[in-house]
Amino acid sequence: MIKFLLWLILLILCWPIALLALVLYPIVWLLLLPFRLVGIAVDGVLKSIWSIVTLPARILNPKQKK
């Protein structure tokens, strides 16, 4: 909602830039999508490695919060 309100303010102040932003936003989103997917994959791998490394401590200390 905040992005929309900011866009409306930009539309009132300078409509060519607002229309350019409206056109470029989906293109930029599509260009950044692979980086977001790689980030999700790397985060999953790092969490898996951390789970494997901390498994012995979790087995020996069952009272520890997960």
C-alpha positions in Angstrom: 0.0 0.0 0.0 2.9 2.4 0.8 4.4 1.7 -2.6 1.2 2.6 -4.3 0.8 5.8 -2.3 4.4 6.8 -3.1 3.7 6.1 -6.7 0.6 8.4 -6.6 2.6 11.2 -5.1 5.2 10.7 -7.8 2.4 10.7 -10.4 1.2 14.1 -9.1 4.6 15.6 -8.9 6.2 14.2 -12.1 4.0 12.0 -14.2 6.6 10.9 -16.9 8.9 9.4 -14.2 5.9 7.8 -12.6 4.9 6.1 -15.8 8.5 5.1 -16.5 8.6 3.5 -13.0 5.3 1.7 -13.7 6.8 0.2 -16.9 10.2 -0.6 -15.5 9.1 -2.1 -12.2 8.0 -5.5 -13.6 11.1 -5.7 -15.8 13.4 -5.1 -12.8 11.4 -7.6 -10.8 12.0 -10.2 -13.5 15.7 -9.4 -13.7 16.1 -9.8 -9.9 14.0 -13.0 -9.7 17.0 -15.4 -10.4 19.0 -13.8 -7.6 16.1 -14.2 -5.2 15.8 -17.9 -6.1 19.6 -18.4 -5.7 19.3 -16.7 -2.3 16.5 -19.1 -1.2 18.5 -22.1 -2.4 21.7 -21.0 -0.6 19.8 -20.3 2.6 18.3 -23.8 2.4 21.7 -25.4 2.0 23.3 -23.4 4.8 20.4 -24.3 7.1 20.8 -27.9 6.2 24.6 -27.8 6.9 23.9 -26.0 10.2 21.4 -28.7 11.2 23.9 -31.5 10.4 26.6 -29.7 12.4 24.4 -29.1 15.5 22.7 -32.5 15.4 25.0 -34.1 18.0 24.4 -31.3 20.4 20.7 -31.5 20.0 20.7 -35.3 20.6 22.8 -34.9 23.7 20.8 -32.0 25.1 17.1 -32.8 24.6 16.0 -29.9 26.8 17.4 -27.3 24.4 14.8 -25.2 22.6 14.5 -25.8 18.9 
